[in-house]
């Protein structure tokens, strides 16, 4: 192999190496772009999760308040029913005590 052939072969190999390095640089740039997009997507997802947590907390507080209100209504209704059924007995008892005193 002559010196010129050797130089041509070395230059050819160096050019191929340069092409490979440039392709690798392009791939790295694309990976960086994809990574930035992924980071952005993760940030958006984190924001959405925080919003959902807030909505859930608001819903939970509202539900707790409704349960307390319904419980109060049930207790009040039960008290009216019990007192209504005891009312004649209490009236008779008070009347009997009043008549004993006379």
C-alpha positions, 0 to 999 in steps of 0.5 A: 500500500502506497503512502497516498493510499494509506493517507486516503484510507486514514482520511476516509476512516476519519471522515466516517468517524466524524460522521458517526460523532455528528450522528451521536451528537444529534442523538444526544440533542434529541435525547436532551429534548425528549428529557426536557419534554418528559420533565415538563410532562412530569411537572404537569402531572405533579400539578394535576395530582396536587389539584386532585388532592385539593379537590378530594380534600374539599369533597371530603370536608363537604361530605363530613359536614353533610354526614354531621347535618344528616345525623343531627336531623335523624336525632332530632326526628327520632326525638320528636317521634319518641317524645310524641309517643311519650306525651300522652303518658307524661300528660297522664302522669302530670295529671295524676300527680296534680290530682293527688295534691288536691 
